[in-house]
Amino acid sequence: MSVDLGFSKKNRIKKITKKMFGWKKTKVCDGVFVFEKESNKKEPAILITIPKAVVKSAVQRNKIRRRVREIFRKSVSREGGVDFLVKFNSCPDGFGSKLEGFFKNV
């Protein structure tokens, strides 16, 4: 039986709530924060927020989301359920390597 290494619907959080901002907060780099919380699910899940005020172009926001999802998919271990909220207050250059380092250490 093969292991699915893709980014499935199980790995997505659909809605953002105020409770999420009460989770454990980690500053990855200037302007990028990751909120995390243990969950009872089998697989980790992620939600990425990039306000329009930070990145005006929808194309650029979607590129950033795809990059973060790919980093998450490659870096996070598949065991244990941890939910993540990645919040961008600004879009610094080189955030990808710092985010990858964060997810590898989780």
PDB file as gemmi writes it, atoms N, CA and C in Angstrom:
CRYST1    1.000    1.000    1.000  90.00  90.00  90.00 P 1                      
ATOM      1  N   MET A   1       0.843  -1.180   0.000  1.00  0.00           N  
ATOM      2  CA  MET A   1       0.000   0.000   0.000  1.00  0.00           C  
ATOM      3  C   MET A   1       0.885   1.237   0.000  1.00  0.00           C  
ATOM      4  N   SER A   2       0.641   2.156  -0.916  1.00  0.00           N  
ATOM      5  CA  SER A   2       1.481   3.345  -1.028  1.00  0.00           C  
ATOM      6  C   SER A   2       1.023   4.435  -0.056  1.00  0.00           C  
ATOM      7  N   VAL A   3       1.965   5.266   0.330  1.00  0.00           N  
ATOM      8  CA  VAL A   3       1.687   6.370   1.240  1.00  0.00           C  
ATOM      9  C   VAL A   3       1.390   7.610   0.407  1.00  0.00           C  
ATOM     10  N   ASP A   4       0.292   8.294   0.732  1.00  0.00           N  
ATOM     11  CA  ASP A   4      -0.083   9.507   0.017  1.00  0.00           C  
ATOM     12  C   ASP A   4       0.700  10.683   0.580  1.00  0.00           C  
ATOM     13  N   LEU A   5       1.546  11.283  -0.243  1.00  0.00           N  
ATOM     14  CA  LEU A   5       2.350  12.419   0.199  1.00  0.00           C  
ATOM     15  C   LEU A   5       1.802  13.742  -0.316  1.00  0.00           C  
ATOM     16  N   GLY A   6       0.621  13.726  -0.891  1.00  0.00           N  
ATOM     17  CA  GLY A   6       0.018  14.945  -1.425  1.00  0.00           C  
ATOM     18  C   GLY A   6      -0.613  15.796  -0.342  1.00  0.00           C  
ATOM     19  N   PHE A   7      -1.186  16.905  -0.766  1.00  0.00           N  
ATOM     20  CA  PHE A   7      -1.875  17.820   0.130  1.00  0.00           C  
ATOM     21  C   PHE A   7      -3.367  17.599  -0.058  1.00  0.00           C  
ATOM     22  N   SER A   8      -3.979  16.804   0.825  1.00  0.00           N  
ATOM     23  CA  SER A   8      -5.377  16.425   0.659  1.00  0.00           C  
ATOM     24  C   SER A   8      -6.305  17.364   1.424  1.00  0.00           C  
ATOM     25  N   LYS A   9      -7.590  17.141   1.280  1.00  0.00           N  
ATOM     26  CA  LYS A   9      -8.580  17.957   1.981  1.00  0.00           C  
ATOM     27  C   LYS A   9      -8.480  17.785   3.492  1.00  0.00           C  
ATOM     28  N   LYS A  10      -7.977  16.655   3.941  1.00  0.00           N  
ATOM     29  CA  LYS A  10      -7.806  16.425   5.378  1.00  0.00           C  
ATOM     30  C   LYS A  10      -6.790  17.391   5.976  1.00  0.00           C  
ATOM     31  N   ASN A  11      -5.900  17.915   5.144  1.00  0.00           N  
ATOM     32  CA  ASN A  11      -4.851  18.814   5.611  1.00  0.00           C  
ATOM     33  C   ASN A  11      -5.275  20.279   5.596  1.00  0.00           C  
ATOM     34  N   ARG A  12      -6.532  20.557   5.284  1.00  0.00           N  
ATOM     35  CA  ARG A  12      -6.991  21.946   5.184  1.00  0.00           C  
ATOM     36  C   ARG A  12      -7.950  22.283   6.310  1.00  0.00           C  
ATOM     37  N   ILE A  13      -7.820  23.480   6.834  1.00  0.00           N  
ATOM     38  CA  ILE A  13      -8.795  24.031   7.768  1.00  0.00           C  
ATOM     39  C   ILE A  13      -9.636  25.003   6.953  1.00  0.00           C  
ATOM     40  N   LYS A  14     -10.943  24.885   7.047  1.00  0.00           N  
ATOM     41  CA  LYS A  14     -11.833  25.651   6.174  1.00  0.00           C  
ATOM     42  C   LYS A  14     -12.099  27.074   6.659  1.00  0.00           C  
ATOM     43  N   LYS A  15     -12.336  27.249   7.954  1.00  0.00           N  
ATOM     44  CA  LYS A  15     -12.748  28.561   8.458  1.00  0.00           C  
ATOM     45  C   LYS A  15     -11.790  29.058   9.524  1.00  0.00           C  
ATOM     46  N   ILE A  16     -11.655  30.367   9.572  1.00  0.00           N  
ATOM     47  CA  ILE A  16     -10.842  30.999  10.597  1.00  0.00           C  
ATOM     48  C   ILE A  16     -11.782  31.509  11.693  1.00  0.00           C  
ATOM     49  N   THR A  17     -11.408  31.301  12.948  1.00  0.00           N  
ATOM     50  CA  THR A  17     -12.212  31.769  14.074  1.00  0.00           C  
ATOM     51  C   THR A  17     -11.331  32.574  15.023  1.00  0.00           C  
ATOM     52  N   LYS A  18     -11.970  33.312  15.905  1.00  0.00           N  
ATOM     53  CA  LYS A  18     -11.222  34.119  16.879  1.00  0.00           C  
ATOM     54  C   LYS A  18     -10.430  33.245  17.842  1.00  0.00           C  
ATOM     55  N   LYS A  19     -10.925  32.032  18.101  1.00  0.00           N  
ATOM     56  CA  LYS A  19     -10.222  31.115  19.005  1.00  0.00           C  
ATOM     57  C   LYS A  19      -8.815  30.793  18.503  1.00  0.00           C  
ATOM     58  N   MET A  20      -8.647  30.767  17.200  1.00  0.00           N  
ATOM     59  CA  MET A  20      -7.356  30.398  16.613  1.00  0.00           C  
ATOM     60  C   MET A  20      -6.249  31.357  17.029  1.00  0.00           C  
ATOM     61  N   PHE A  21      -6.594  32.616  17.265  1.00  0.00           N  
ATOM     62  CA  PHE A  21      -5.571  33.582  17.641  1.00  0.00           C  
ATOM     63  C   PHE A  21      -5.162  33.433  19.103  1.00  0.00           C  
ATOM     64  N   GLY A  22      -5.822  32.547  19.833  1.00  0.00           N  
ATOM     65  CA  GLY A  22      -5.438  32.218  21.199  1.00  0.00           C  
ATOM     66  C   GLY A  22      -4.501  31.021  21.269  1.00  0.00           C  
ATOM     67  N   TRP A  23      -4.204  30.427  20.129  1.00  0.00           N  
ATOM     68  CA  TRP A  23      -3.297  29.288  20.080  1.00  0.00           C  
ATOM     69  C   TRP A  23      -1.872  29.739  20.373  1.00  0.00           C  
ATOM     70  N   LYS A  24      -0.983  28.775  20.553  1.00  0.00           N  
ATOM     71  CA  LYS A  24       0.436  29.075  20.768  1.00  0.00           C  
ATOM     72  C   LYS A  24       0.983  29.805  19.542  1.00  0.00           C  
ATOM     73  N   LYS A  25       1.595  30.967  19.769  1.00  0.00           N  
ATOM     74  CA  LYS A  25       2.044  31.834  18.674  1.00  0.00           C  
ATOM     75  C   LYS A  25       3.564  31.806  18.571  1.00  0.00           C  
ATOM     76  N   THR A  26       4.066  31.665  17.356  1.00  0.00           N  
ATOM     77  CA  THR A  26       5.503  31.673  17.098  1.00  0.00           C  
ATOM     78  C   THR A  26       5.789  32.635  15.957  1.00  0.00           C  
ATOM     79  N   LYS A  27       6.780  33.497  16.163  1.00  0.00           N  
ATOM     80  CA  LYS A  27       7.196  34.411  15.102  1.00  0.00           C  
ATOM     81  C   LYS A  27       8.264  33.706  14.275  1.00  0.00           C  
ATOM     82  N   VAL A  28       7.972  33.450  13.014  1.00  0.00           N  
ATOM     83  CA  VAL A  28       8.907  32.751  12.138  1.00  0.00           C  
ATOM     84  C   VAL A  28       9.942  33.729  11.595  1.00  0.00           C  
ATOM     85  N   CYS A  29       9.486  34.854  11.101  1.00  0.00           N  
ATOM     86  CA  CYS A  29      10.347  35.942  10.655  1.00  0.00           C  
ATOM     87  C   CYS A  29       9.519  37.220  10.696  1.00  0.00           C  
ATOM     88  N   ASP A  30      10.105  38.346  10.351  1.00  0.00           N  
ATOM     89  CA  ASP A  30       9.375  39.609  10.409  1.00  0.00           C  
ATOM     90  C   ASP A  30       8.110  39.533   9.566  1.00  0.00           C  
ATOM     91  N   GLY A  31       6.967  39.670  10.214  1.00  0.00           N  
ATOM     92  CA  GLY A  31       5.704  39.705   9.495  1.00  0.00           C  
ATOM     93  C   GLY A  31       5.033  38.368   9.267  1.00  0.00           C  
ATOM     94  N   VAL A  32       5.651  37.260   9.659  1.00  0.00           N  
ATOM     95  CA  VAL A  32       5.046  35.938   9.468  1.00  0.00           C  
ATOM     96  C   VAL A  32       4.944  35.249  10.827  1.00  0.00           C  
ATOM     97  N   PHE A  33       3.709  34.914  11.210  1.00  0.00           N  
ATOM     98  CA  PHE A  33       3.455  34.251  12.479  1.00  0.00           C  
ATOM     99  C   PHE A  33       2.776  32.917  12.225  1.00  0.00           C  
ATOM    100  N   VAL A  34       3.085  31.933  13.076  1.00  0.00           N  
ATOM    101  CA  VAL A  34       2.434  30.628  12.994  1.00  0.00           C  
ATOM    102  C   VAL A  34       1.775  30.361  14.342  1.00  0.00           C  
ATOM    103  N   PHE A  35       0.470  30.106  14.308  1.00  0.00           N  
ATOM    104  CA  PHE A  35      -0.278  29.714  15.490  1.00  0.00           C  
ATOM    105  C   PHE A  35      -0.463  28.212  15.394  1.00  0.00           C  
ATOM    106  N   GLU A  36      -0.274  27.498  16.517  1.00  0.00           N  
ATOM    107  CA  GLU A  36      -0.406  26.045  16.472  1.00  0.00           C  
ATOM    108  C   GLU A  36      -1.163  25.524  17.681  1.00  0.00           C  
ATOM    109  N   LYS A  37      -1.831  24.381  17.487  1.00  0.00           N  
ATOM    110  CA  LYS A  37      -2.608  23.767  18.553  1.00  0.00           C  
ATOM    111  C   LYS A  37      -2.690  22.267  18.299  1.00  0.00           C  
ATOM    112  N   GLU A  38      -2.527  21.499  19.355  1.00  0.00           N  
ATOM    113  CA  GLU A  38      -2.694  20.048  19.253  1.00  0.00           C  
ATOM    114  C   GLU A  38      -4.162  19.742  18.970  1.00  0.00           C  
ATOM    115  N   SER A  39      -4.409  18.748  18.143  1.00  0.00           N  
ATOM    116  CA  SER A  39      -5.789  18.344  17.859  1.00  0.00           C  
ATOM    117  C   SER A  39      -5.897  16.829  17.954  1.00  0.00           C  
ATOM    118  N   ASN A  40      -7.123  16.344  17.952  1.00  0.00           N  
ATOM    119  CA  ASN A  40      -7.327  14.898  18.063  1.00  0.00           C  
ATOM    120  C   ASN A  40      -7.425  14.220  16.698  1.00  0.00           C  
ATOM    121  N   LYS A  41      -7.155  14.957  15.631  1.00  0.00           N  
ATOM    122  CA  LYS A  41      -7.163  14.381  14.282  1.00  0.00           C  
ATOM    123  C   LYS A  41      -5.886  13.573  14.052  1.00  0.00           C  
ATOM    124  N   LYS A  42      -5.926  12.696  13.060  1.00  0.00           N  
ATOM    125  CA  LYS A  42      -4.764  11.864  12.763  1.00  0.00           C  
ATOM    126  C   LYS A  42      -3.702  12.607  11.970  1.00  0.00           C  
ATOM    127  N   GLU A  43      -4.126  13.584  11.164  1.00  0.00           N  
ATOM    128  CA  GLU A  43      -3.183  14.284  10.292  1.00  0.00           C  
ATOM    129  C   GLU A  43      -3.124  15.765  10.632  1.00  0.00           C  
ATOM    130  N   PRO A  44      -1.978  16.399  10.396  1.00  0.00           N  
ATOM    131  CA  PRO A  44      -1.877  17.844  10.627  1.00  0.00           C  
ATOM    132  C   PRO A  44      -2.678  18.618   9.583  1.00  0.00           C  
ATOM    133  N   ALA A  45      -3.138  19.813   9.963  1.00  0.00           N  
ATOM    134  CA  ALA A  45      -3.917  20.646   9.045  1.00  0.00           C  
ATOM    135  C   ALA A  45      -3.393  22.077   9.099  1.00  0.00           C  
ATOM    136  N   ILE A  46      -3.662  22.849   8.034  1.00  0.00           N  
ATOM    137  CA  ILE A  46      -3.122  24.203   7.940  1.00  0.00           C  
ATOM    138  C   ILE A  46      -4.155  25.146   7.324  1.00  0.00           C  
ATOM    139  N   LEU A  47      -4.090  26.408   7.755  1.00  0.00           N  
ATOM    140  CA  LEU A  47      -4.853  27.499   7.164  1.00  0.00           C  
ATOM    141  C   LEU A  47      -3.883  28.651   6.969  1.00  0.00           C  
ATOM    142  N   ILE A  48      -3.898  29.264   5.797  1.00  0.00           N  
ATOM    143  CA  ILE A  48      -2.958  30.340   5.468  1.00  0.00           C  
ATOM    144  C   ILE A  48      -3.756  31.611   5.225  1.00  0.00           C  
ATOM    145  N   THR A  49      -3.405  32.699   5.932  1.00  0.00           N  
ATOM    146  CA  THR A  49      -4.085  33.977   5.727  1.00  0.00           C  
ATOM    147  C   THR A  49      -3.086  35.016   5.246  1.00  0.00           C  
ATOM    148  N   ILE A  50      -3.445  35.661   4.147  1.00  0.00           N  
ATOM    149  CA  ILE A  50      -2.645  36.751   3.583  1.00  0.00           C  
ATOM    150  C   ILE A  50      -3.620  37.880   3.264  1.00  0.00           C  
ATOM    151  N   PRO A  51      -3.666  38.916   4.092  1.00  0.00           N  
ATOM    152  CA  PRO A  51      -4.616  40.005   3.842  1.00  0.00           C  
ATOM    153  C   PRO A  51      -4.326  40.743   2.537  1.00  0.00           C  
ATOM    154  N   LYS A  52      -5.384  41.257   1.942  1.00  0.00           N  
ATOM    155  CA  LYS A  52      -5.261  42.009   0.704  1.00  0.00           C  
ATOM    156  C   LYS A  52      -4.446  43.283   0.916  1.00  0.00           C  
ATOM    157  N   ALA A  53      -4.461  43.824   2.131  1.00  0.00           N  
ATOM    158  CA  ALA A  53      -3.683  45.031   2.435  1.00  0.00           C  
ATOM    159  C   ALA A  53      -2.178  44.757   2.374  1.00  0.00           C  
ATOM    160  N   VAL A  54      -1.783  43.509   2.618  1.00  0.00           N  
ATOM    161  CA  VAL A  54      -0.362  43.143   2.604  1.00  0.00           C  
ATOM    162  C   VAL A  54       0.107  42.877   1.181  1.00  0.00           C  
ATOM    163  N   VAL A  55      -0.636  42.062   0.440  1.00  0.00           N  
ATOM    164  CA  VAL A  55      -0.302  41.732  -0.950  1.00  0.00           C  
ATOM    165  C   VAL A  55      -1.538  42.036  -1.791  1.00  0.00           C  
ATOM    166  N   LYS A  56      -1.454  43.057  -2.614  1.00  0.00           N  
ATOM    167  CA  LYS A  56      -2.616  43.527  -3.382  1.00  0.00           C  
ATOM    168  C   LYS A  56      -3.059  42.532  -4.457  1.00  0.00           C  
ATOM    169  N   SER A  57      -2.118  41.943  -5.144  1.00  0.00           N  
ATOM    170  CA  SER A  57      -2.425  41.085  -6.280  1.00  0.00           C  
ATOM    171  C   SER A  57      -2.883  39.695  -5.825  1.00  0.00           C  
ATOM    172  N   ALA A  58      -4.042  39.270  -6.317  1.00  0.00           N  
ATOM    173  CA  ALA A  58      -4.556  37.941  -5.996  1.00  0.00           C  
ATOM    174  C   ALA A  58      -3.620  36.854  -6.520  1.00  0.00           C  
ATOM    175  N   VAL A  59      -3.006  37.108  -7.650  1.00  0.00           N  
ATOM    176  CA  VAL A  59      -2.071  36.143  -8.228  1.00  0.00           C  
ATOM    177  C   VAL A  59      -0.893  35.928  -7.278  1.00  0.00           C  
ATOM    178  N   GLN A  60      -0.353  37.005  -6.738  1.00  0.00           N  
ATOM    179  CA  GLN A  60       0.774  36.899  -5.812  1.00  0.00           C  
ATOM    180  C   GLN A  60       0.354  36.216  -4.510  1.00  0.00           C  
ATOM    181  N   ARG A  61      -0.843  36.545  -3.993  1.00  0.00           N  
ATOM    182  CA  ARG A  61      -1.329  35.893  -2.771  1.00  0.00           C  
ATOM    183  C   ARG A  61      -1.461  34.391  -2.988  1.00  0.00           C  
ATOM    184  N   ASN A  62      -1.981  33.990  -4.142  1.00  0.00           N  
ATOM    185  CA  ASN A  62      -2.131  32.565  -4.436  1.00  0.00           C  
ATOM    186  C   ASN A  62      -0.782  31.873  -4.586  1.00  0.00           C  
ATOM    187  N   LYS A  63       0.196  32.549  -5.171  1.00  0.00           N  
ATOM    188  CA  LYS A  63       1.549  31.980  -5.283  1.00  0.00           C  
ATOM    189  C   LYS A  63       2.142  31.734  -3.904  1.00  0.00           C  
ATOM    190  N   ILE A  64       1.961  32.704  -3.010  1.00  0.00           N  
ATOM    191  CA  ILE A  64       2.478  32.557  -1.645  1.00  0.00           C  
ATOM    192  C   ILE A  64       1.785  31.395  -0.953  1.00  0.00           C  
ATOM    193  N   ARG A  65       0.462  31.283  -1.110  1.00  0.00           N  
ATOM    194  CA  ARG A  65      -0.277  30.167  -0.501  1.00  0.00           C  
ATOM    195  C   ARG A  65       0.233  28.826  -1.023  1.00  0.00           C  
ATOM    196  N   ARG A  66       0.450  28.735  -2.332  1.00  0.00           N  
ATOM    197  CA  ARG A  66       0.960  27.483  -2.909  1.00  0.00           C  
ATOM    198  C   ARG A  66       2.340  27.145  -2.366  1.00  0.00           C  
ATOM    199  N   ARG A  67       3.200  28.154  -2.235  1.00  0.00           N  
ATOM    200  CA  ARG A  67       4.544  27.918  -1.686  1.00  0.00           C  
ATOM    201  C   ARG A  67       4.472  27.423  -0.250  1.00  0.00           C  
ATOM    202  N   VAL A  68       3.623  28.045   0.566  1.00  0.00           N  
ATOM    203  CA  VAL A  68       3.495  27.645   1.971  1.00  0.00           C  
ATOM    204  C   VAL A  68       2.923  26.233   2.067  1.00  0.00           C  
ATOM    205  N   ARG A  69       1.912  25.909   1.253  1.00  0.00           N  
ATOM    206  CA  ARG A  69       1.353  24.551   1.270  1.00  0.00           C  
ATOM    207  C   ARG A  69       2.397  23.515   0.889  1.00  0.00           C  
ATOM    208  N   GLU A  70       3.219  23.833  -0.101  1.00  0.00           N  
ATOM    209  CA  GLU A  70       4.260  22.894  -0.529  1.00  0.00           C  
ATOM    210  C   GLU A  70       5.307  22.708   0.568  1.00  0.00           C  
ATOM    211  N   ILE A  71       5.701  23.795   1.211  1.00  0.00           N  
ATOM    212  CA  ILE A  71       6.648  23.703   2.328  1.00  0.00           C  
ATOM    213  C   ILE A  71       6.050  22.852   3.436  1.00  0.00           C  
ATOM    214  N   PHE A  72       4.791  23.076   3.751  1.00  0.00           N  
ATOM    215  CA  PHE A  72       4.088  22.311   4.784  1.00  0.00           C  
ATOM    216  C   PHE A  72       4.037  20.834   4.413  1.00  0.00           C  
ATOM    217  N   ARG A  73       3.676  20.543   3.176  1.00  0.00           N  
ATOM    218  CA  ARG A  73       3.545  19.161   2.711  1.00  0.00           C  
ATOM    219  C   ARG A  73       4.866  18.405   2.818  1.00  0.00           C  
ATOM    220  N   LYS A  74       5.961  19.069   2.456  1.00  0.00           N  
ATOM    221  CA  LYS A  74       7.262  18.408   2.468  1.00  0.00           C  
ATOM    222  C   LYS A  74       7.878  18.315   3.856  1.00  0.00           C  
ATOM    223  N   SER A  75       7.570  19.254   4.727  1.00  0.00           N  
ATOM    224  CA  SER A  75       8.303  19.375   5.979  1.00  0.00           C  
ATOM    225  C   SER A  75       7.639  18.737   7.190  1.00  0.00           C  
ATOM    226  N   VAL A  76       6.321  18.771   7.270  1.00  0.00           N  
ATOM    227  CA  VAL A  76       5.632  18.314   8.477  1.00  0.00           C  
ATOM    228  C   VAL A  76       5.541  16.800   8.490  1.00  0.00           C  
ATOM    229  N   SER A  77       5.795  16.211   9.667  1.00  0.00           N  
ATOM    230  CA  SER A  77       5.662  14.763   9.784  1.00  0.00           C  
ATOM    231  C   SER A  77       4.181  14.399   9.740  1.00  0.00           C  
ATOM    232  N   ARG A  78       3.875  13.225   9.264  1.00  0.00           N  
ATOM    233  CA  ARG A  78       2.493  12.801   9.052  1.00  0.00           C  
ATOM    234  C   ARG A  78       1.826  12.266  10.317  1.00  0.00           C  
ATOM    235  N   GLU A  79       2.586  11.999  11.360  1.00  0.00           N  
ATOM    236  CA  GLU A  79       1.990  11.452  12.569  1.00  0.00           C  
ATOM    237  C   GLU A  79       1.525  12.588  13.469  1.00  0.00           C  
ATOM    238  N   GLY A  80       0.453  12.333  14.180  1.00  0.00           N  
ATOM    239  CA  GLY A  80      -0.034  13.297  15.161  1.00  0.00           C  
ATOM    240  C   GLY A  80      -0.785  14.437  14.532  1.00  0.00           C  
ATOM    241  N   GLY A  81      -1.810  14.877  15.211  1.00  0.00           N  
ATOM    242  CA  GLY A  81      -2.620  15.962  14.684  1.00  0.00           C  
ATOM    243  C   GLY A  81      -2.267  17.288  15.322  1.00  0.00           C  
ATOM    244  N   VAL A  82      -1.738  18.174  14.532  1.00  0.00           N  
ATOM    245  CA  VAL A  82      -1.471  19.538  14.970  1.00  0.00           C  
ATOM    246  C   VAL A  82      -2.071  20.452  13.912  1.00  0.00           C  
ATOM    247  N   ASP A  83      -2.836  21.439  14.368  1.00  0.00           N  
ATOM    248  CA  ASP A  83      -3.416  22.407  13.448  1.00  0.00           C  
ATOM    249  C   ASP A  83      -2.552  23.657  13.439  1.00  0.00           C  
ATOM    250  N   PHE A  84      -2.334  24.216  12.253  1.00  0.00           N  
ATOM    251  CA  PHE A  84      -1.504  25.406  12.088  1.00  0.00           C  
ATOM    252  C   PHE A  84      -2.293  26.505  11.394  1.00  0.00           C  
ATOM    253  N   LEU A  85      -2.064  27.737  11.827  1.00  0.00           N  
ATOM    254  CA  LEU A  85      -2.575  28.930  11.155  1.00  0.00           C  
ATOM    255  C   LEU A  85      -1.362  29.784  10.836  1.00  0.00           C  
ATOM    256  N   VAL A  86      -1.090  30.008   9.551  1.00  0.00           N  
ATOM    257  CA  VAL A  86       0.037  30.838   9.122  1.00  0.00           C  
ATOM    258  C   VAL A  86      -0.533  32.193   8.735  1.00  0.00           C  
ATOM    259  N   LYS A  87      -0.089  33.244   9.433  1.00  0.00           N  
ATOM    260  CA  LYS A  87      -0.625  34.590   9.221  1.00  0.00           C  
ATOM    261  C   LYS A  87       0.486  35.508   8.746  1.00  0.00           C  
ATOM    262  N   PHE A  88       0.250  36.189   7.638  1.00  0.00           N  
ATOM    263  CA  PHE A  88       1.208  37.137   7.077  1.00  0.00           C  
ATOM    264  C   PHE A  88       0.767  38.555   7.422  1.00  0.00           C  
ATOM    265  N   ASN A  89       1.614  39.294   8.151  1.00  0.00           N  
ATOM    266  CA  ASN A  89       1.376  40.719   8.387  1.00  0.00           C  
ATOM    267  C   ASN A  89       2.161  41.552   7.390  1.00  0.00           C  
ATOM    268  N   SER A  90       3.177  40.956   6.811  1.00  0.00           N  
ATOM    269  CA  SER A  90       3.936  41.537   5.707  1.00  0.00           C  
ATOM    270  C   SER A  90       4.496  40.364   4.917  1.00  0.00           C  
ATOM    271  N   CYS A  91       5.080  40.654   3.782  1.00  0.00           N  
ATOM    272  CA  CYS A  91       5.597  39.581   2.942  1.00  0.00           C  
ATOM    273  C   CYS A  91       7.104  39.759   2.768  1.00  0.00           C  
ATOM    274  N   PRO A  92       7.905  39.267   3.717  1.00  0.00           N  
ATOM    275  CA  PRO A  92       9.353  39.437   3.623  1.00  0.00           C  
ATOM    276  C   PRO A  92       9.974  38.496   2.594  1.00  0.00           C  
ATOM    277  N   ASP A  93      11.090  38.915   2.040  1.00  0.00           N  
ATOM    278  CA  ASP A  93      11.833  38.051   1.123  1.00  0.00           C  
ATOM    279  C   ASP A  93      12.485  36.934   1.928  1.00  0.00           C  
ATOM    280  N   GLY A  94      12.542  35.761   1.368  1.00  0.00           N  
ATOM    281  CA  GLY A  94      13.215  34.643   2.014  1.00  0.00           C  
ATOM    282  C   GLY A  94      12.433  34.014   3.147  1.00  0.00           C  
ATOM    283  N   PHE A  95      11.120  34.225   3.202  1.00  0.00           N  
ATOM    284  CA  PHE A  95      10.333  33.629   4.279  1.00  0.00           C  
ATOM    285  C   PHE A  95      10.240  32.116   4.118  1.00  0.00           C  
ATOM    286  N   GLY A  96      10.405  31.618   2.904  1.00  0.00           N  
ATOM    287  CA  GLY A  96      10.249  30.193   2.634  1.00  0.00           C  
ATOM    288  C   GLY A  96      11.214  29.318   3.402  1.00  0.00           C  
ATOM    289  N   SER A  97      12.482  29.688   3.416  1.00  0.00           N  
ATOM    290  CA  SER A  97      13.477  28.863   4.112  1.00  0.00           C  
ATOM    291  C   SER A  97      13.254  28.891   5.621  1.00  0.00           C  
ATOM    292  N   LYS A  98      12.843  30.041   6.152  1.00  0.00           N  
ATOM    293  CA  LYS A  98      12.586  30.136   7.593  1.00  0.00           C  
ATOM    294  C   LYS A  98      11.346  29.338   7.975  1.00  0.00           C  
ATOM    295  N   LEU A  99      10.327  29.372   7.126  1.00  0.00           N  
ATOM    296  CA  LEU A  99       9.110  28.616   7.379  1.00  0.00           C  
ATOM    297  C   LEU A  99       9.381  27.119   7.281  1.00  0.00           C  
ATOM    298  N   GLU A 100      10.213  26.737   6.323  1.00  0.00           N  
ATOM    299  CA  GLU A 100      10.587  25.326   6.177  1.00  0.00           C  
ATOM    300  C   GLU A 100      11.330  24.835   7.417  1.00  0.00           C  
ATOM    301  N   GLY A 101      12.243  25.651   7.924  1.00  0.00           N  
ATOM    302  CA  GLY A 101      12.962  25.302   9.145  1.00  0.00           C  
ATOM    303  C   GLY A 101      12.026  25.162  10.334  1.00  0.00           C  
ATOM    304  N   PHE A 102      11.026  26.025  10.408  1.00  0.00           N  
ATOM    305  CA  PHE A 102      10.051  25.951  11.504  1.00  0.00           C  
ATOM    306  C   PHE A 102       9.274  24.642  11.440  1.00  0.00           C  
ATOM    307  N   PHE A 103       8.731  24.305  10.269  1.00  0.00           N  
ATOM    308  CA  PHE A 103       7.911  23.104  10.147  1.00  0.00           C  
ATOM    309  C   PHE A 103       8.727  21.825  10.330  1.00  0.00           C  
ATOM    310  N   LYS A 104      10.006  21.833   9.987  1.00  0.00           N  
ATOM    311  CA  LYS A 104      10.833  20.638  10.195  1.00  0.00           C  
ATOM    312  C   LYS A 104      11.084  20.390  11.677  1.00  0.00           C  
ATOM    313  N   ASN A 105      11.090  21.466  12.474  1.00  0.00           N  
ATOM    314  CA  ASN A 105      11.358  21.332  13.905  1.00  0.00           C  
ATOM    315  C   ASN A 105      10.111  21.080  14.730  1.00  0.00           C  
ATOM    316  N   VAL A 106       8.945  21.097  14.103  1.00  0.00           N  
ATOM    317  CA  VAL A 106       7.701  20.891  14.858  1.00  0.00           C  
ATOM    318  C   VAL A 106       7.486  19.421  15.079  1.00  0.00           C  
TER     319      VAL A 106                                                      
END                                                                             
